[in-house]
Amino acid sequence: GKLKNIDSLARRILGIRIKERIPLCQRISSCGRTLTQTTKIVGAPLRDPVDALQDLVNIFRSAIGHREVFEADGSQMKFIKNEFENWGRNIETNSILTFIPKTKGGLCNLVKWSKSKGLNVRASGFRHSWSNITVNDDQVLVSLLPIKQVEAIPTFDPPIDPENEFQFIELLDKTIKEDGVVKRLCKIGAGTTNEQFRSWIVDESRENGTWNDWWTLPLNVILVEITFGGSNGPICHGAGVKTTTLSDLVASIEFVNANGELQIIDDPFQLKSVSGCFGMLGIVTSITMKLDPQTYARMIPEKPRLALTVPPPQGFDIPDGIDMSGITSEMLSEAFEKFKDRCENYYYSEWFWFPTSKECWVNCWKNDGDKKDAREYPCPFVVEYQEFTTFLSGVANSTIFRILPKQFQMRVLTTFAMLDMPERTSENPIVTPVSEALHFRRGIQNMRVNDMEWEIPIPGLKSDPSKPDWSVCQKAWWTVLKIFYDRFNADRDDCPMRLPLEMRISGGSSVNLAPQFGNTHGTCSIEVLTPQNVDRDEWFGFMQEVADAWTNLKYDDGKPIHPFRNSKGQLLHVRPHWAKEWEGLRVHGKPIKDYLRQEAFKEQIVLFQDGLAAAAKSGGYKLKDAENVFSTQFSREMFGA
């Protein structure tokens, strides 16, 4: 009864419609957060008076709106003034104006107003970028989502707001054919979340427990708490050697340009730059994506011994701590053949290793499931469980774990993570729509982490350059295991990586600034993660050591693997994921931004700028005009017009 009262109170405080699915942990937390905010204002004398006053003023700003910026209907646009902080809490600004527009006309007005004031304007969703690509001091920020949804931990998943012109899903009548597959075009608001899109697929394709023919994205990020504008802008990707990036799936894109006007780009040449340009050309309002027919994943996740999942390269110096007992050379050869098969022939290929675990969680599957056996996955109960347990893990990391030994923290996280990961056999697979399988883990938003990811091009075999050399993945994977154990064996508290080493196999990309650009044999997308409570200097040192290893991989004869030219003559380098942690690192002895400009993206930046310039010309302005309105320090340093 008390919980029901709390639930009812939370819904009244948040103004939430009854039909919304909101986890119990979110409802309770929302009450506490609201009471805390109230206490901040009432107890102003006990706080910094400037902060207290800002909280109070923001309540009125949000309710009344800005007196000089108007929505399409003439009402004043809602805004607040506060410091920006990204989800990873490694990027922050001074106090800036954050507007929450509801209409495209209002967004056009905001861009014109910002331009008249000499202010740059940028957009954000859930703020999941660790690199400083979103906003700088003294800029205007556009939030495509309500601030309470962006900042809420634990997360909640409201349905599409029909009054928000940046949240919608419209299945168009037009189809196209690519690589023998008929694809359906779908226009999606930039503020639409992955969870809203996933729910839309379930609602439209399932009737009375039966799945009907429908459409889906062929790839996506695991996270459901992310907007389409937020995942497309920094060129995010999924897994599977035949998949590309989300930006490769864009058929057209609509945005408010430097003139404060709506502009649509559907020219293929221009799209190779505009579809993944970090918002440098304007504030995106909608994206038209190419959807595939819905197929069904047949998931058989398993937990084999570590050395039999991604087996070590021949002759590798295996560190103490990895159990090789009873493993023969024949077993390793069989494991490598199985690994190659999963890389080359599976729809989705992914491996997780949690520090010190003797096993590896393997999530590789084909999309050959029978829809008669399919069900929603995870089921609603498991979704609630995952969201709640991840929330508790986040709370523990920010409280009690701070005073516990580092090794203990790591072992607790590893133990419970491996217990929590599902395990099946071929007799008992998980059959679910691909759109569900892509989001197999929920509640990721509830636990803040640090994350560094690099995209490593797969070369051709020396013996047959037409075939991929998957040993590069072995080298990239095992070099991290060795770095971890060399540190850990020398000092049990030297364990800055306390969350998984994760590797996905993905394809190449034709998007000019994609880190996967030109990777015709595929990409080893590999990342390391750790909780927020890890010392920043320790984590940075570990990232640098791993980055040094990944950018200096060598063949058995000692010659460097990268860079190399593909069959088209394009020079391929190891490159970081733009939205993850990489700023401040050094590569080959030089600052990483110099490495990216002068080596890794040297050829692509020229193509990128040409595409943006053509798009600007078609909209009646110059690329320099767009830079003056939408740039950040990052974009000016990397790609200045």
Order of alpha helices (4+ residues) and beta strands (2+ residues): alpha-alpha-alpha-beta-beta-alpha-beta-beta-alpha-beta-beta-alpha-beta-beta-beta-alpha-beta-beta-alpha-beta-beta-alpha-beta-beta-beta-alpha-alpha-beta-alpha-beta-alpha-beta-beta-alpha-beta-beta-beta-beta-beta-alpha-alpha-alpha-alpha
